[in-house]
Amino acid sequence: MRRISYMRGPVSEHQHLPIPRDNITPGEPFNFEALRSDGRIVFKIDGEVFHQIEYAGPLGPVGFTVFPGGGTLRTYELSAVGPTASLGDWERIEGWRPTVPEVDISGEKERQVVIMRGTEEIDYEHPSTLLMPDNKTMLCVWTIGHGGQGGPFKRSDDAGRTWSGILEVPESWGRTRNCPTIHRVVSPHGKARLIVFALDQDGGIVQSLSEDDGTRWSEMEPTGLRATVPPIRVEPIDGGRRHLILYHREGDTHQSISADGGLTWGAEQTVAAPYDCRPCEPDVIRSPDGKQLTAIMREQWRAYNSMLITSDDEAKTWHHFREGNIAVTGDRHLARFSPDGRLVIVFRDNSLDTPPLPDGQRVDKCRFVAWVGTYGDLIHARAGQYRIILLRSKLGCGYPGLEVLPDGTFVATTYIGLAPGEQHSIVSTRFRLDELDRRVEKL
């Protein structure tokens, strides 16, 4: 098996490095060293220098990829000599796999609704949903292709059981890209409007507005902000007088606040800029007592569990940047509270060492899961109550919508491959916690 060393970070986003040997023997240990001296870092394997770089500050992760077929890297001894940097209040969480029970409903077709079916040629991905105040009208937007053209838009009048055809939207929607998200915002003066965020071709956040519940939309207009993906949530703060969005760009987490119900957005503020991990795609969760905000983020370098950061002053300051439990480790989180107060978070599974599908497909590309627990479980990095395998896909999944109906029914939406030869489809599945609680008790 070939062994490739790589490094990621400010010096190089993702650079494969040359190595002194092309093959390794499974189970045979080797020594890896990174030595810094006189403004340079020298990398060695078994005493042989295989790469050198100038040292210009924190480097980011350095690791190994083993292919084909993947592999497991075991560390037998680790040591550091010389001055080290303090990680402050960093909390490293133990654990390699979720310890909570899992219930699998991915094969229960009666729960599932196909919103838009992919074809051999057309790929639909990255849905976002919105449940209107009547608890019946549900809207859904998505992209064509991975990170591609935005614009497909549908409406359901029966809480997601059946859907309209593709609805007309402004032509400018088709010039956007990468994961449109849809939101409802009420201004400080009580005016309700819908917002669809997307990105322009240069990474600028653009938005389209509707003030008639989605019948007519404005053209996409720039917000003056830039991101890797559009904001996942618009969170009311200060009693609804202002609205908060969090988003990421180049490994840093930023925020902006609107004082006019989403018409305009204020200057960007950086709220997290860690040097040894890469958090992204934050979702904001307000505590049940209303006093705290917590953002949960994927960790793109796969060096840590998903990350958490907390604010106790309505996003004026953020603190306690830390890992969450392995049970919520994944990509593109979206959270809602159930009527009984429990917290449900859906995401693409990326927990380490979770058993793969029978054909060897990677778990983090295949399982759309829900974590069930409490807000306290989340912020204190407890494992929670259980996880639900919602959908499986050999092509990929995640980037979800999640809505909860008054009777406690959750409607979770993502993109999956439905049949061999087809590209992704937009699919939702429905579940209730009281029903799944009984299943978990029998496990």
C-alpha positions in Angstrom: 0.0 0.0 0.0 1.3 3.5 -0.8 1.8 5.9 2.0 1.3 9.6 1.4 2.3 12.3 3.9 0.3 15.5 3.7 0.1 18.8 5.5 -2.7 21.4 5.7 -2.9 24.8 7.1 -1.7 28.4 6.5 1.4 27.2 4.7 -0.5 24.9 2.3 -4.2 24.1 2.1 -3.6 20.5 1.2 -0.1 19.5 -0.1 1.0 16.0 -0.7 4.6 15.5 0.2 7.2 13.2 -1.2 8.2 10.2 0.9 11.4 8.1 1.0 9.6 4.7 0.5 6.7 3.7 -1.7 5.6 0.7 0.3 5.0 -0.2 3.9 4.4 -3.6 5.5 1.1 -3.7 7.4 1.7 -3.7 11.1 5.3 -2.5 10.8 5.9 0.6 12.9 7.8 3.6 11.4 9.2 6.7 13.0 8.0 10.2 12.0 9.7 13.4 13.1 9.0 17.1 12.5 12.0 19.1 13.7 12.1 22.9 13.8 15.4 24.7 13.8 16.8 28.0 12.4 13.5 29.0 10.8 12.9 25.8 9.0 10.9 22.6 9.6 12.4 19.3 8.6 10.2 16.2 8.2 11.8 12.7 8.6 10.6 9.2 8.2 12.8 6.5 9.8 15.6 9.1 10.1 15.5 10.1 6.4 14.6 13.7 5.5 11.8 13.7 2.9 10.6 17.4 3.1 11.7 20.8 4.3 9.8 24.1 4.6 10.4 27.6 6.0 8.6 28.1 9.3 6.3 31.1 9.1 3.9 30.5 12.0 1.4 27.7 12.9 1.4 25.0 10.3 -1.8 23.1 10.8 -2.2 19.3 10.8 0.4 17.0 9.3 -0.7 13.4 8.7 -0.8 10.4 6.5 -3.2 8.9 4.0 -3.0 5.2 3.2 -4.6 3.9 0.0 -6.0 2.1 -1.8 -8.6 0.7 0.6 -8.0 2.9 3.5 -6.3 1.8 6.7 -5.8 2.5 10.4 -2.9 4.4 11.8 -1.9 3.5 15.4 0.3 5.8 17.4 2.6 3.9 19.8 4.5 6.8 21.3 4.2 10.6 21.0 6.5 13.2 22.5 7.3 16.9 22.0 10.5 18.6 23.0 10.9 22.4 23.3 8.5 25.3 24.0 4.9 24.5 23.3 1.8 26.8 22.9 -1.0 26.9 25.4 -4.4 25.8 24.2 -6.2 27.9 26.9 -9.5 26.4 27.9 -9.4 23.8 25.2 -11.1 20.5 26.1 -10.1 17.4 24.2 -12.9 14.8 24.3 -12.1 11.1 24.5 -13.9 8.5 22.5 -13.7 7.0 19.0 -17.3 5.9 18.4 -20.7 6.9 19.7 -21.7 5.0 22.8 -25.5 5.7 22.5 -27.9 3.3 21.0 -28.8 3.7 17.3 -32.2 2.9 15.7 -32.2 2.5 11.9 -35.3 3.7 9.9 -33.4 4.2 6.7 -35.1 1.3 5.0 -38.7 2.3 5.9 -39.9 3.7 2.6 -43.3 4.6 3.9 -41.7 7.5 5.8 -40.0 8.9 2.8 -41.1 11.5 0.2 -39.2 12.3 -3.0 -39.3 16.0 -3.5 -37.2 16.0 -6.7 -35.8 12.9 -8.3 -32.4 12.9 -9.9 -31.8 11.5 -13.3 -28.8 9.9 -15.1 -27.7 13.4 -16.2 -29.1 15.8 -13.5 -27.8 15.9 -9.9 -29.8 17.6 -7.2 -28.1 18.5 -3.9 -28.0 20.7 -0.8 -31.7 21.3 0.1 -32.9 23.8 2.7 -36.5 23.9 4.0 -38.8 26.3 5.8 -42.0 25.6 7.6 -44.4 28.5 7.6 -46.4 29.7 10.7 -49.5 27.8 9.5 -47.6 24.6 10.1 -48.8 23.3 6.7 -46.9 25.3 4.1 -43.4 24.1 3.6 -40.9 25.5 1.1 -37.7 23.9 -0.2 -34.7 25.2 -2.2 -31.7 23.3 -3.4 -28.8 23.3 -6.0 -28.2 21.6 -9.3 -24.9 19.7 -8.9 -22.5 19.8 -6.0 -22.1 23.4 -5.0 -23.6 24.3 -8.3 -26.4 26.4 -9.7 -29.0 27.5 -7.2 -32.7 28.1 -8.0 -35.0 25.0 -7.9 -37.8 25.9 -5.6 -40.9 24.0 -4.6 -43.9 24.4 -2.2 -45.9 21.9 -0.2 -49.3 22.7 1.3 -49.6 19.6 3.4 -46.5 19.8 5.6 -44.2 18.1 3.1 -46.3 15.0 2.1 -46.8 16.3 -1.5 -45.0 18.9 -3.5 -45.7 21.3 -6.3 -43.8 21.4 -9.5 -40.8 23.7 -9.9 -41.9 27.3 -9.2 -40.9 30.4 -11.1 -38.1 32.4 -9.5 -36.0 35.4 -10.7 -33.4 34.6 -13.4 -30.6 35.8 -11.0 -31.2 32.7 -8.8 -29.8 30.6 -11.6 -26.5 32.6 -11.5 -25.9 31.8 -7.9 -24.2 28.7 -6.5 -23.5 26.5 -3.5 -26.2 25.6 -1.0 -29.0 28.2 -0.9 -30.7 28.5 2.4 -34.3 29.8 3.1 -35.4 31.7 6.2 -38.3 33.6 7.7 -37.5 36.9 9.5 -39.8 39.3 11.4 -38.5 42.9 11.5 -38.5 44.9 14.7 -41.7 46.6 13.3 -43.5 43.3 12.8 -43.0 42.9 9.1 -42.5 39.3 8.0 -40.3 38.5 5.0 -38.6 35.5 3.6 -34.9 35.4 2.7 -33.0 33.0 0.4 -29.2 33.3 0.8 -26.8 32.0 -1.8 -23.3 32.8 -3.1 -22.3 34.6 -6.2 -19.5 33.3 -8.4 -16.9 35.2 -6.3 -18.0 33.9 -2.9 -20.1 36.9 -2.0 -23.3 36.3 0.0 -26.3 37.4 -2.0 -30.0 37.4 -0.9 -33.4 37.4 -2.5 -36.4 38.7 -0.5 -40.2 37.9 -0.6 -42.8 39.8 1.4 -45.8 37.7 0.2 -44.8 34.3 1.7 -42.8 33.2 -1.3 -45.1 34.0 -4.2 -42.8 36.8 -5.6 -39.1 37.2 -5.1 -36.7 40.0 -5.6 -33.6 39.6 -7.7 -30.5 38.4 -5.8 -28.6 41.3 -4.4 -25.2 41.4 -2.6 -25.1 41.7 1.2 -21.4 42.9 1.3 -20.4 39.7 3.1 -18.3 36.8 1.9 -18.5 33.1 2.9 -17.7 29.6 1.8 -21.4 28.6 2.2 -24.4 30.8 3.0 -25.6 31.2 6.6 -27.6 28.2 7.9 -29.7 30.0 10.4 -31.0 33.5 11.0 -31.4 33.8 14.8 -33.4 36.6 16.5 -31.4 38.3 19.2 -32.1 41.2 21.7 -35.8 40.2 21.9 -36.2 40.1 18.1 -34.9 43.7 17.6 -31.9 42.4 15.7 -31.0 39.2 13.8 -27.8 37.2 13.8 -26.1 35.1 11.1 -23.0 33.0 11.5 -20.9 31.7 8.6 -17.4 30.6 7.8 -14.6 31.5 5.4 -11.1 30.1 5.2 -11.3 28.3 8.5 -12.5 31.3 10.5 -16.1 31.8 11.9 -17.7 35.2 11.3 -21.0 36.9 12.2 -23.1 39.8 11.0 -26.2 41.4 12.5 -29.2 43.0 10.9 -31.2 45.7 12.6 -33.9 46.0 9.9 -35.3 42.5 9.6 -32.7 41.3 7.1 -32.9 44.1 4.5 -29.2 45.0 5.2 -26.4 43.3 7.2 -23.8 45.0 9.4 -20.0 44.8 9.4 -18.5 41.4 9.7 -17.0 40.3 13.1 -14.7 37.3 13.5 -15.9 35.2 16.4 -13.5 32.2 16.1 -10.1 31.8 14.4 -8.4 28.6 15.7 -5.1 27.7 14.2 -5.1 23.9 14.6 -8.6 23.0 13.4 -11.0 24.1 10.7 -14.6 24.7 12.0 -17.2 25.5 9.4 -20.9 25.7 8.6 -22.1 26.9 12.1 -25.7 26.4 13.2 -26.9 28.5 16.1 -29.0 27.0 18.9 -30.7 29.0 21.6 -30.9 27.4 25.1 -34.3 26.5 26.4 -34.2 29.3 29.0 -33.4 31.8 26.2 -30.2 33.1 27.9 -27.5 31.4 25.9 -26.5 30.8 22.3 -24.4 27.8 21.2 -23.0 27.3 17.7 -22.2 23.8 16.5 -19.7 23.4 13.6 -18.2 20.6 11.6 -14.4 20.2 11.8 -13.2 20.0 8.3 -9.7 18.7 9.0 -11.2 15.6 10.7 -8.7 16.1 13.5 -11.3 16.7 16.2 -15.0 16.1 16.9 -17.4 18.7 15.9 -16.8 22.1 17.6 -18.9 24.2 19.9 -18.7 27.9 20.9 -21.0 29.8 23.3 -22.3 33.3 23.9 -24.0 34.5 27.1 -24.6 38.1 25.9 -26.6 37.9 22.7 -23.6 37.4 20.4 -21.6 40.4 21.7 -18.8 37.9 22.7 -18.2 34.2 22.2 -16.2 32.0 24.4 -15.3 28.4 25.4 -14.3 27.1 22.0 -14.3 23.3 22.5 -15.2 19.9 21.1 -18.6 18.3 21.3 -19.2 14.6 21.9 -18.3 12.1 19.2 -22.0 11.3 18.9 -22.7 14.7 17.3 -19.6 14.6 15.1 -20.5 15.2 11.5 -21.1 17.7 8.8 -23.7 20.5 8.2 -25.7 20.3 11.5 -29.2 21.6 11.8 -31.1 21.6 15.1 -34.7 21.8 16.3 -36.4 21.3 19.7 -39.1 18.7 20.1 -42.4 19.6 21.8 -41.1 17.8 25.0 -38.0 20.0 25.1 -35.4 17.5 23.8 -32.9 18.6 21.1 -32.7 16.9 17.8 -29.7 17.6 15.5 -29.5 16.1 12.0 -26.2 15.9 10.1 -24.0 13.8 7.8 -22.3 11.2 10.0 -18.6 11.5 10.4 -18.0 9.8 13.7 -14.7 7.9 13.7 -14.6 4.1 13.4 -18.4 3.8 12.8 -19.0 0.5 11.0 -19.0 1.1 7.2 -21.7 -0.1 4.8 -21.3 -3.7 3.6 -19.7 -2.7 0.3 -17.1 -0.6 2.1 -18.5 2.9 1.3 -17.3 5.6 3.7 -19.7 6.3 6.5 -19.3 10.1 6.4 -20.6 10.1 2.8 -23.4 7.6 3.4 -25.4 8.1 6.6 -27.8 10.9 7.3 -28.4 10.7 11.1 -30.2 12.5 13.9 -28.9 12.9 17.4 -31.4 13.0 20.3 -30.5 14.5 23.6 -30.8 17.7 25.7 -29.3 21.1 25.3 -27.3 20.3 28.5 -26.0 17.1 26.9 -24.8 19.1 23.9 -23.0 21.9 25.7 -21.4 19.6 28.3 -20.2 17.1 25.6 -22.4 14.2 26.9 -23.3 11.4 24.5 -27.1 12.1 24.7 -29.9 9.6 24.5 -29.7 7.9 21.0 -29.1 8.4 17.4 -31.3 7.7 14.4 -30.1 6.5 11.0 -32.5 8.4 8.8 -31.3 7.7 5.3 -28.4 5.9 3.6 -26.8 6.7 0.3 -23.8 5.5 -1.6 -23.4 8.8 -3.4 -23.5 11.2 -0.5 -25.9 13.0 1.8 -26.2 15.8 4.3 -26.9 19.6 3.9 -30.3 19.1 5.4 -33.6 20.7 6.2 -35.3 19.9 9.5 -38.8 21.0 10.5 -41.0 19.9 13.5 -44.8 19.9 13.4 -47.0 20.6 16.3 -47.7 16.9 16.9 -44.0 16.2 17.3 -43.4 14.9 13.8 -40.0 15.8 12.4 -39.5 16.2 8.7 -35.8 15.8 7.8 -34.7 16.5 4.2 -31.4 15.8 2.4 -30.0 14.5 -0.9 -29.4 10.8 -1.6 -29.0 8.4 -4.5 -32.2 6.4 -4.9 -31.2 3.9 -7.6 -28.1 2.7 -9.5 -27.3 5.0 -12.4 -29.2 8.0 -11.0 -27.7 11.2 -9.6 -28.8 12.5 -6.2 -32.5 13.2 -5.4 -34.0 15.5 -2.8 -35.7 13.2 -0.2 -37.4 13.7 3.1 -38.2 11.3 5.9 -40.6 11.6 8.9 -40.3 10.4 12.5 -41.6 11.0 16.0 -39.5 10.7 19.1 -42.2 9.0 21.2 -42.4 6.1 18.6 -38.6 5.8 18.4 -38.2 6.0 22.2 -40.1 2.7 22.4 -37.8 1.1 19.9 -34.7 2.2 21.7 -36.1 0.6 25.0 -36.2 -2.7 23.2 -32.6 -2.6 22.0 
